[in-house]
Amino acid sequence: MPDKSKMMCADKPNCISTLETRADFNAAPFTLNNPDTKIETIAQIAEQLKGAKIAVMSENYVRIESTSTVFRFVDDLELRIEGSNLIVRSESRTGHSDFGVNKKRVEKLRTMLLEQNIISQ
């Protein structure tokens, strides 16, 4: 799978990104409290999301595959640290609509990172 963390979403309602400007695809920014935060720390927290498994990790990037329990659909949650920002992008691999699953995943991750004092609101 190619790194799509900095790519804008296609015109299908199955993607959300902190880099998007279009309302239907936009997630609010994730600002790190400590610029020295490691992607490994964030990945460990994100891996606690339902169905999540780390697929690829490098110095400032991680791709997590989230598999649904019933139909076994796979979504890609991509996280990239750039300075004090955490770029977050979540997209379904198949289908047209995700029925809001990716937005819920991103907001659940936001809650988890806030609880761990990794990001600020």
C-alpha atoms as an extended CHARMM CRD file, in Angstrom:
* protein
*
       121  EXT
         1         1  MET       CA              0.0000000000        0.0000000000        0.0000000000  PROA      1               0.0000000000
         2         2  PRO       CA              1.3450000000        3.4410000000       -0.8740000000  PROA      2               0.0000000000
         3         3  ASP       CA              1.6380000000        6.1580000000        1.7710000000  PROA      3               0.0000000000
         4         4  LYS       CA             -1.4570000000        8.3410000000        1.3330000000  PROA      4               0.0000000000
         5         5  SER       CA             -1.0930000000       10.3050000000        4.5730000000  PROA      5               0.0000000000
         6         6  LYS       CA             -0.6540000000       13.6290000000        2.7560000000  PROA      6               0.0000000000
         7         7  MET       CA             -3.1470000000       12.9280000000       -0.0380000000  PROA      7               0.0000000000
         8         8  MET       CA             -6.5610000000       14.5290000000       -0.1930000000  PROA      8               0.0000000000
         9         9  CYS       CA             -9.5650000000       12.2210000000       -0.0690000000  PROA      9               0.0000000000
        10        10  ALA       CA            -11.3100000000       11.1510000000       -3.2750000000  PROA      10              0.0000000000
        11        11  ASP       CA            -14.9180000000       12.2510000000       -3.7930000000  PROA      11              0.0000000000
        12        12  LYS       CA            -16.3480000000        9.1880000000       -2.0310000000  PROA      12              0.0000000000
        13        13  PRO       CA            -17.7250000000        9.5260000000        1.5240000000  PROA      13              0.0000000000
        14        14  ASN       CA            -15.3360000000        6.9420000000        2.9800000000  PROA      14              0.0000000000
        15        15  CYS       CA            -12.3470000000        9.0660000000        3.9790000000  PROA      15              0.0000000000
        16        16  ILE       CA            -11.4120000000       11.7230000000        6.5240000000  PROA      16              0.0000000000
        17        17  SER       CA             -8.1860000000       13.6940000000        6.9360000000  PROA      17              0.0000000000
        18        18  THR       CA             -6.7610000000       16.4990000000        9.0420000000  PROA      18              0.0000000000
        19        19  LEU       CA             -5.3350000000       17.9820000000        5.8260000000  PROA      19              0.0000000000
        20        20  GLU       CA             -8.7110000000       18.2170000000        4.0800000000  PROA      20              0.0000000000
        21        21  THR       CA            -10.4630000000       21.5680000000        3.7190000000  PROA      21              0.0000000000
        22        22  ARG       CA            -13.7820000000       20.1640000000        2.4540000000  PROA      22              0.0000000000
        23        23  ALA       CA            -16.2500000000       19.9140000000        5.3530000000  PROA      23              0.0000000000
        24        24  ASP       CA            -17.3940000000       16.3630000000        4.5560000000  PROA      24              0.0000000000
        25        25  PHE       CA            -13.8160000000       15.0610000000        4.6520000000  PROA      25              0.0000000000
        26        26  ASN       CA            -12.1800000000       17.2830000000        7.2810000000  PROA      26              0.0000000000
        27        27  ALA       CA            -11.0450000000       16.3070000000       10.7560000000  PROA      27              0.0000000000
        28        28  ALA       CA             -9.8930000000       18.9850000000       13.1860000000  PROA      28              0.0000000000
        29        29  PRO       CA             -6.1160000000       19.2290000000       13.6480000000  PROA      29              0.0000000000
        30        30  PHE       CA             -4.2120000000       17.0700000000       16.1290000000  PROA      30              0.0000000000
        31        31  THR       CA             -1.5770000000       19.2400000000       17.8520000000  PROA      31              0.0000000000
        32        32  LEU       CA              1.0940000000       17.4120000000       19.8350000000  PROA      32              0.0000000000
        33        33  ASN       CA              1.8020000000       18.6700000000       23.3540000000  PROA      33              0.0000000000
        34        34  ASN       CA              5.4300000000       17.5850000000       23.0540000000  PROA      34              0.0000000000
        35        35  PRO       CA              7.2330000000       17.8650000000       19.7030000000  PROA      35              0.0000000000
        36        36  ASP       CA              9.5080000000       15.0140000000       20.8180000000  PROA      36              0.0000000000
        37        37  THR       CA              6.5970000000       12.5450000000       20.8670000000  PROA      37              0.0000000000
        38        38  LYS       CA              7.5350000000        9.3680000000       18.9910000000  PROA      38              0.0000000000
        39        39  ILE       CA              5.2820000000        7.7440000000       16.4120000000  PROA      39              0.0000000000
        40        40  GLU       CA              5.7130000000        4.4660000000       18.3080000000  PROA      40              0.0000000000
        41        41  THR       CA              3.9270000000        5.9690000000       21.3190000000  PROA      41              0.0000000000
        42        42  ILE       CA              1.0090000000        7.1030000000       19.1810000000  PROA      42              0.0000000000
        43        43  ALA       CA              0.9230000000        3.7810000000       17.3140000000  PROA      43              0.0000000000
        44        44  GLN       CA              0.6590000000        1.8310000000       20.5810000000  PROA      44              0.0000000000
        45        45  ILE       CA             -2.3630000000        3.9000000000       21.5620000000  PROA      45              0.0000000000
        46        46  ALA       CA             -3.9500000000        3.6690000000       18.1030000000  PROA      46              0.0000000000
        47        47  GLU       CA             -3.4660000000       -0.0930000000       18.0720000000  PROA      47              0.0000000000
        48        48  GLN       CA             -5.9940000000       -0.2660000000       20.9200000000  PROA      48              0.0000000000
        49        49  LEU       CA             -8.7470000000        0.7940000000       18.4960000000  PROA      49              0.0000000000
        50        50  LYS       CA            -11.1770000000       -1.9800000000       17.6180000000  PROA      50              0.0000000000
        51        51  GLY       CA             -9.7720000000       -4.2950000000       14.9090000000  PROA      51              0.0000000000
        52        52  ALA       CA             -6.5000000000       -2.3200000000       14.6320000000  PROA      52              0.0000000000
        53        53  LYS       CA             -3.1370000000       -3.8280000000       13.7130000000  PROA      53              0.0000000000
        54        54  ILE       CA              0.1030000000       -2.0170000000       12.8460000000  PROA      54              0.0000000000
        55        55  ALA       CA              1.0070000000       -2.7910000000        9.2410000000  PROA      55              0.0000000000
        56        56  VAL       CA              3.8780000000       -0.3770000000        8.5040000000  PROA      56              0.0000000000
        57        57  MET       CA              5.9520000000        1.8680000000       10.7320000000  PROA      57              0.0000000000
        58        58  SER       CA              8.8880000000        4.1500000000       10.0180000000  PROA      58              0.0000000000
        59        59  GLU       CA             10.4840000000        7.0750000000       11.8290000000  PROA      59              0.0000000000
        60        60  ASN       CA              7.5300000000        9.5050000000       11.6430000000  PROA      60              0.0000000000
        61        61  TYR       CA              4.8180000000        7.4160000000        9.9590000000  PROA      61              0.0000000000
        62        62  VAL       CA              2.5630000000        4.4940000000       10.7820000000  PROA      62              0.0000000000
        63        63  ARG       CA             -0.1890000000        2.7500000000        8.8100000000  PROA      63              0.0000000000
        64        64  ILE       CA             -2.6640000000        0.7960000000       10.8580000000  PROA      64              0.0000000000
        65        65  GLU       CA             -5.0970000000       -1.6200000000        9.2670000000  PROA      65              0.0000000000
        66        66  SER       CA             -8.5030000000       -1.7060000000       10.9320000000  PROA      66              0.0000000000
        67        67  THR       CA            -10.5730000000       -4.7660000000       10.0520000000  PROA      67              0.0000000000
        68        68  SER       CA            -14.3290000000       -4.8180000000       10.6660000000  PROA      68              0.0000000000
        69        69  THR       CA            -15.6240000000       -7.7510000000       12.6420000000  PROA      69              0.0000000000
        70        70  VAL       CA            -18.5860000000       -8.8080000000       10.4810000000  PROA      70              0.0000000000
        71        71  PHE       CA            -17.6300000000       -8.3080000000        6.8250000000  PROA      71              0.0000000000
        72        72  ARG       CA            -13.8320000000       -8.1500000000        7.3570000000  PROA      72              0.0000000000
        73        73  PHE       CA            -13.5330000000       -4.8410000000        5.4540000000  PROA      73              0.0000000000
        74        74  VAL       CA            -10.1330000000       -3.1710000000        5.8740000000  PROA      74              0.0000000000
        75        75  ASP       CA             -9.6600000000        0.5500000000        6.4810000000  PROA      75              0.0000000000
        76        76  ASP       CA             -6.2860000000        2.2640000000        6.5680000000  PROA      76              0.0000000000
        77        77  LEU       CA             -5.5230000000        4.6750000000        9.4010000000  PROA      77              0.0000000000
        78        78  GLU       CA             -2.3880000000        6.6450000000        8.5600000000  PROA      78              0.0000000000
        79        79  LEU       CA             -0.5590000000        8.8230000000       11.0660000000  PROA      79              0.0000000000
        80        80  ARG       CA              2.4020000000       11.0800000000       10.3560000000  PROA      80              0.0000000000
        81        81  ILE       CA              4.2570000000       13.4510000000       12.6780000000  PROA      81              0.0000000000
        82        82  GLU       CA              5.3230000000       16.7540000000       11.1130000000  PROA      82              0.0000000000
        83        83  GLY       CA              6.7130000000       19.1800000000       13.6650000000  PROA      83              0.0000000000
        84        84  SER       CA              4.0590000000       19.6430000000       16.3400000000  PROA      84              0.0000000000
        85        85  ASN       CA              1.2750000000       18.3210000000       14.1090000000  PROA      85              0.0000000000
        86        86  LEU       CA             -0.0420000000       14.8070000000       13.8010000000  PROA      86              0.0000000000
        87        87  ILE       CA             -1.4750000000       14.2290000000       10.3380000000  PROA      87              0.0000000000
        88        88  VAL       CA             -4.3560000000       11.7740000000       10.5970000000  PROA      88              0.0000000000
        89        89  ARG       CA             -6.0360000000       10.1260000000        7.6070000000  PROA      89              0.0000000000
        90        90  SER       CA             -8.4760000000        7.2190000000        7.6700000000  PROA      90              0.0000000000
        91        91  GLU       CA             -9.9600000000        5.6690000000        4.5220000000  PROA      91              0.0000000000
        92        92  SER       CA            -11.8840000000        2.5570000000        3.5430000000  PROA      92              0.0000000000
        93        93  ARG       CA            -10.1820000000        0.4000000000        0.9240000000  PROA      93              0.0000000000
        94        94  THR       CA            -13.4310000000       -0.7270000000       -0.6890000000  PROA      94              0.0000000000
        95        95  GLY       CA            -16.9510000000        0.5460000000       -1.1480000000  PROA      95              0.0000000000
        96        96  HSD       CA            -18.4370000000        3.9550000000       -1.6670000000  PROA      96              0.0000000000
        97        97  SER       CA            -19.6700000000        4.9820000000        1.7710000000  PROA      97              0.0000000000
        98        98  ASP       CA            -18.2970000000        3.9780000000        5.1580000000  PROA      98              0.0000000000
        99        99  PHE       CA            -21.4000000000        5.1310000000        7.0830000000  PROA      99              0.0000000000
       100       100  GLY       CA            -19.2040000000        7.3970000000        9.2190000000  PROA      100             0.0000000000
       101       101  VAL       CA            -16.8990000000        4.6360000000       10.4960000000  PROA      101             0.0000000000
       102       102  ASN       CA            -13.6480000000        6.4540000000        9.6310000000  PROA      102             0.0000000000
       103       103  LYS       CA            -14.8030000000        9.7000000000       11.2680000000  PROA      103             0.0000000000
       104       104  LYS       CA            -15.7520000000        7.7790000000       14.4230000000  PROA      104             0.0000000000
       105       105  ARG       CA            -12.3430000000        6.0520000000       14.4200000000  PROA      105             0.0000000000
       106       106  VAL       CA            -10.4850000000        9.3610000000       14.1100000000  PROA      106             0.0000000000
       107       107  GLU       CA            -12.5440000000       10.9540000000       16.8820000000  PROA      107             0.0000000000
       108       108  LYS       CA            -12.0250000000        7.9030000000       19.1250000000  PROA      108             0.0000000000
       109       109  LEU       CA             -8.2770000000        8.2280000000       18.5180000000  PROA      109             0.0000000000
       110       110  ARG       CA             -8.5190000000       11.9390000000       19.3960000000  PROA      110             0.0000000000
       111       111  THR       CA            -10.2130000000       11.0500000000       22.7040000000  PROA      111             0.0000000000
       112       112  MET       CA             -7.5680000000        8.4240000000       23.4920000000  PROA      112             0.0000000000
       113       113  LEU       CA             -4.6910000000       10.8120000000       22.7290000000  PROA      113             0.0000000000
       114       114  LEU       CA             -6.3090000000       13.5860000000       24.7910000000  PROA      114             0.0000000000
       115       115  GLU       CA             -6.7100000000       11.1910000000       27.7320000000  PROA      115             0.0000000000
       116       116  GLN       CA             -3.0070000000       10.3290000000       27.5130000000  PROA      116             0.0000000000
       117       117  ASN       CA             -2.0900000000       14.0450000000       27.2480000000  PROA      117             0.0000000000
       118       118  ILE       CA             -0.4050000000       13.4240000000       23.8760000000  PROA      118             0.0000000000
       119       119  ILE       CA             -2.4360000000       16.1220000000       22.0820000000  PROA      119             0.0000000000
       120       120  SER       CA             -4.2800000000       19.2830000000       23.1000000000  PROA      120             0.0000000000
       121       121  GLN       CA             -7.6850000000       20.4900000000       21.9810000000  PROA      121             0.0000000000
